[in-house]
Amino acid sequence: GKKSNQGFFTYSGKKGKPTVGPEVTAYLKEFTAGNTSDLSETDIQNRIVARLVNEAAMCLQDEIIENPVCGDIGLVFGIGFAPFRGGVFRYLDSVGTSSFVDMMHGYAETKGEQFEPVQLLKDYAASGKKFHGN
């Protein structure tokens, strides 16, 4: 934490920019054997969100959740999905299911089948249908 100047980040001065603490840096170096990744921040975010989106769509497809509104509310209030995005299904509507599915296909080809979009996402992408309205 900032007050004790211990933890994941360390701070220099009252308004100092946080930097990764020396203990964390040492642990990461040991854990990764000094190897670094060439993944961009956006790539990491997309890969994480793609898996979450796929699971949420599978829940809707398998009728574990009743509708996209229930899924969005559950993810925002249940796991803290970014409220300003409105939930996974609103997020898909805003970025476009088709482009998101295309991105997932790209990951599936290079990273494995865990990125293969579920059938519901493929159907929505093909038809241009939105989860909320239209």
N, C-alpha and C positions, 0 to 999 in steps of 0.2 A: 503494500500500500504506500500511498503518497506520504502519509503522516509518519510512518516508521522508516520510510525509504528502504523497504524490503519487499520482496515478492517478485512477481513476473517483471514488472517495470521498476526502474529507478528514475529519480527526478533530480535535476540540478536546479536549485533555487525554487522560489515560490511559483514562478510561472514557467519553469523549465519544461522542455519537451521530454516526454517519456522515452527512455531507451531501454532495451532489453537488459535485464540485470545480469551481472557476471556469472552468478550461479546457474541461471537458466542457459546462458550461452555455453557454459562448460558442459552442462547436461546434454544439450542438443548436439554439441560436437562429439561427445562420447556416444550418444544414442545413434547418431547418423554416421559414425566413423569418419567424420569430416566431409562426407559427400554433401553436395548442395543440389538443389532442384532448379531446373530452368522453367518451372511452371510460373505463369503470370498469376497475379492476384485474381484477375477475372476468370481465368481458366479454373482455378481452385474453387472459386465461388460457383461457377456454372456446374462443375462436376458434383459438388455437394447438393446444390439445389435440384439438379436433374434427378438424383436418386430420391429426394424427398417428394418431388412432383410425381414421379413414377409410382411411389408407394401410395400417395394420396389418390391418384387416379385409379390405382388398383382397388383401393377401398371403395371408391365410388362404383367401379365396374362390378365388384363382387357384392354390392349392396350392403357393405358394412356401414357405410354412411348413407343417409337417405338422399341427400342432394348436395350440390356444390356449396350452398350457403352453410349447411351444417359442417362441411369439411373446412371451409374458410374460418368459421367461428371457432371450431375446435382447434385448429392450428394456431390461430392468433392467441387465443386465451389459454390453450393447453400447453403448447411448447414455446410460445413466444415468437412465432413467425412474425416478421416485420409488419406491424399494423398498418403502416402507410402504404403497404403493397396490397392490403385488403384480403390477404389469404392466398393460398396457392392457386386457386381457380381464377380469382380476379387477376392475379399476376399473369397467368397464362393468357387470359383475355387481353391484357394490356400489351404483352410482348408478341403475341400471336402464336397460337398453338402450332401452326405449320412450321414456323421458323424454329420453335423450340424442339419440335420433333426432329427436324433436320439436324439440329445441333446434337441431339441425342443419338441419332443414327451415326453421325461422325465419331462420337465417342465409342459407340458400340463396335464400330469397325476397328478402331485403334486400341481401345482399352478393354473390351470384352462385353459379353452378353448382359452383364449387370446394368448396362446403359440402354439396352433394347427397350424402346417405349412399349407400354402395354397397349392392347388393341384399342381401348377407348380413346387414347390419345391419337393413335393413327387415324381412327375414324373421324374425330373432330378436326384433325389437320386436313384430311382429304375433303371433307365437306365444307370447311370454313365456318362450322358452327361454333358458337361461343357458349361458355358454361353459364354465363349470366346474360339473359336477354338474347335478342336476335337469333 
